[in-house]
Amino acid sequence: MRELYIKIIKRYIESKQMRDYLVSIVDKLEKWQIIELICGARAGIKDKIDSLLWLSEFETDDEKKDEKSAYNTAKIGKRFLDELVLRQGEIFLNMEYGYDDEKAEEKIWGAAPHFSVKSVMKYVNEEFEELNEQEKEDALYWYRLEKYALQNDDDDELDWLYYYTIAPNGEIWYARDLGKDEGRAFDDSQDLNLPVPFEVGDIITIDCRPFAHVKHGVIIEKGDNWGCCSVQCAWITEKEKIRTGALKHSTLFDDKSFIRVSPLYRAELFVGELPQKEQQLKEISKFIYRNEEKGRNFYNYVSETDKSGKGIEVEKIKRYIHELL
């Protein structure tokens, strides 16, 4: 099991720092963390099913009966793949989404009906191949493939059954059965709960592409590192205000529900010069560096001052730091 955990971590965790750290503490990780790591990754569902089936080989018959076992999660994934075939009275609607810089929100760029997955993928792949390598890396668009079926033979109304999240490169990353809670197994990784190698004061890269631009955050609390809310960050919002929130709950994008992939997969210590609007992060980092108490006080100050819930002005943060130096 240990070697399989390591293989899975190396397969799905893209950050070298996160990958090396998780391998170093692999004996402390629980199976449910590995299952969630698989399901929420930037990878095709077929690959995820294969990894889950390898994991299920170590489960007893009783463990396989658990709704959240690797075995049952793989079965859910297989059902999603089976539903990519249309039956009589069913139709696909392929919707292209993108990141709207002006509104800092998702935006539907277009939608079209399809009568086969082959037709969908032909369109997706042709669009992707028109990009150069850098444009492919920086792509801020994705697709949502929705499946509908006629309610009955005498009615022209449609039931919305499933949706799939398709990456720019044509990989189907996530799926959701709209009629069953179990469909959430492959829905996203917004609440991925893994420990991190970072310390208070570290500036890290937050990369959740293709759902939003790359940004940066400062670790202001680490706590025990295992709780879902233990690791807190400060970051600069699109409106150039400072907010704080839990890294593991992916709130570093202002609670935007369409940011489907966890920042933990690509989180890295940032080295280099920050963009101009994020320069204040350096001052916050310097002020709280390796001091959990200062970081916690900083978090409390922002929480108590931010009455709007949209962040506080950089100037207020500058005054707060200056008064405590």
Secondary structure, DSSP 8 states (H G I E B T S, - for coil): -HHHHHHHHHHH---HHHHHHHHHTGGG--HHHHHHHHHTSSS-HHHHHHHHHHHHTTS-HHHHTSTTSHHHHHHHHHHHHHTTS--TTEEEEEEEEEEETTTTEEEEEEEEEES-HHHHHHHHHHHHHTS-HHHHHH--EEEEEEEEEEEETTEEEEEEEEEEEE-TTS-EEEEEETT-GGGGGGT--TT-----S--TT-EEEE--TTSS--EEEEEEE-TTS-STTS-EEEEE-TTS-EEEEEGGGTGGGTT-TT--S-GGGT-EE--S---GGGTHHHHHHHHHTT-HHHHHHHHHHHHHH-SSSS-B-HHHHHHHHHHH-
